[in-house]
């Protein structure tokens, strides 16, 4: 059985990819190098969390290593191009961490399996939590991209109050004074954040220092 592991191994999200890789390889090792009764041949590739290149990465794995299964990627914005390449190469894709809502229901594909919850389910829980706390006015702050769009749609759909604004932040942003001023002006009861770890950490630090979150 030939398996290609395509996950993010570097950068702020790299720990997730390394855990997925190491966990799979440990399972294969404990099973005597096999998956079921068949010898496992595993190739590992870093996708760089790059939606522009991941399709080519998956194609090369299928063409050069003749993999039957793709394990990964971990993030919803990478699933689309990776799955297209896997489908073209007649490979099965198994995602351990991403459950894109746009592949649910009638739009599901026979060669895609997700081990994660649908990615807007947790978002809807947060909206319900805000409702239970009687928070009626919210804004959404998110980085740009398909994953953030799905999260914003899920929150807006489930939130019974008013979403006063959605503030978009570039993934490589370092200064958030304009966005924080906007939050200060709007004075929401709740701020729903959906941001990548590194930029989210910088944003929360500046938001806390500004006093706008008080």
N, C-alpha and C positions, 0 to 999 in steps of 0.2 A: 504494500500500500504506500503510495507516494503522497506526501503531505507537504504543502508549502505554508509556512507560518509567515504572514505578512502583517506586522504590527509596528507601532511606533516605539523605538528603542532609545531615542535621545531626546534632549530638551525637557521642558517642564512636565510633559506627559509620558516620559519614557519609562517611569517606574511601572505603570500599568502594563506596558508592552513586555517589559522584562519579566514581570510576574506571570503573564500569560504564557510566554515562551518557556520559562523555567518550569512552570506547573505541568505543561504538556510533555516536555522532555522527561521530567521526573516520572510521570505516569508511564511513558513508553519504557523507560529504564526498569521500573519496578515490574513491568510485564515481560521482562526478558528481551526487550528490543522489538516487541511485536504489538500490533493492534489486532486483537482477536487472535486468530491463528496465523496471521500473515506478518511477514517481516515488515517493519516500518522504516521507510526511507524519508527522512525529514530534512527539508531545506528551510533556512531562516533568512528573512530579508527585512531590513528596516525600511518602512514606507515613508519616513521623514515627515509624517503627517501632512503630506502634500497631495491634494486632490488632483493636481494637474499632471502628476507623474505616476500615480499609483496604478492607473490602467496599464501603462507600459510595463510596470514592474510585474503585475500579475500575468500579463501575456508572455513575458520572457520566462517566468517560472514554468508556465504550462508548456511552452515550446522547448525549452532547454532541459528541464528536469522531468517533464511529462507527469506533472502532479495530477492526482485525481481529486484532491481536496485542498481548498484554501482555508486556513484558519486565520480569521481576521477579516477586515481591519477592525479597530476598536471604536472608531468614531463615526457617527452617522453621515457626516459630510464626505467621508471617503467611500462609503458603501456603494453609491451609485456607479462611479466609474470602475471600481474594482469588480462589482457584480457583472457589469456589462462585459468586461474582459473575461471573467470566469465563465459566463454563459456562452460567449463566442467560442471558448475553448472546451466547452462541455464538461466543466469542472463544477463540483459542489462547493459552495461557500458556507462556512460556519462562523458566525460572529459571536465571540464570547462576551462582548461588552456593549454592543449597539443593537437597538431594536427600532429601526426607523419606522415612524408612523406611516410614511408614504408607501411602505411595502406591506401594510396590514390589509386584511379583508380581501376585497376583490382584486387588489393590486399585488397580492403575494405571488412569489415565484417558486416553482417546484424545486429549484436547486439552491434555495437560500434558507438557512436555518439560523435562528438567533437564540442564544442562551440567556438573553437579558430580557427584562420587561420592555414593553413598548415604550419608546422614549418620551412620550408625552404623559404617561400615567402618573409619574411622580410629580410632574408640573401641576396636574389637575388636583393632586392632594394638597399642594401648597396653596392653591387658589381656595380650596375648601377650608383650609386652616385659617386663611385671612377672613373668609366669610364668617366662620365660627367666632373669631375675635371681633366681629362687627367692624372690620376695616372696610370702608366703603369707597375709598378713593386711592388708586394705586397708579404707579408709573412703572414701565418696564425699562431696564437698562441692560443692554446686551451688546456683545461683539457682533460683527457682521458675519453672515454666512447661513447656510441652509439649516444647520443644527439649531442656531439661535432663532431662526424664523419659525421652526417647528415648535420650539419652547414658547415663543411669544403667542403663537396661535393657540396652543393648548391652554395657556394661562388665561388668555382673553375669552376663550370659549367657556371655561369653567368658572371664571370670576363673575359674581353676580353684581358687583359694584361697577364703578366707572374707571376705565383705564384712561387716564388723562393725557398720557403721552408715551411714546416709545423713543428712547434715546439710544442711538447707535454709536458704538465706539470701535475704532479701527483696532485690529488684533495686535498691532505693534505700538499702540499709543502709550505715551509716558506722562503726558500732562492732561489732566481732566478738569481744569478750572472752568471751562465753558459748560461742561455737562453738570458739574456740581452747582454752579450758579443757577442752572435751569431747575435742578431739584429744589434749591432753596426758594426759588420763585414760586414753584408749583405747590410746595408744602403738602406732599401726599401723606396719607396715613400709612402706606406701605410702599416699599420699593422692591420690586422683583428683579433680582440680578441673575443673568445667565451669561457668564464670562469664562474664558479660559483661565486656568490657574494663575499664570504669571501676571497677566494684565489685570485680573480680578484682585489679586493681592495688592498691586500698586493702587488700583482705584479705591479699594476699601481704606487703605492707609491715608490717602489724600482726603477722602470723604470724612473720615474720623477727625483729622486735623483741622478741617474747615469749620466744623461745628454745624454744618448744614443738616446732619443726620439727627441732631438733638430734638 
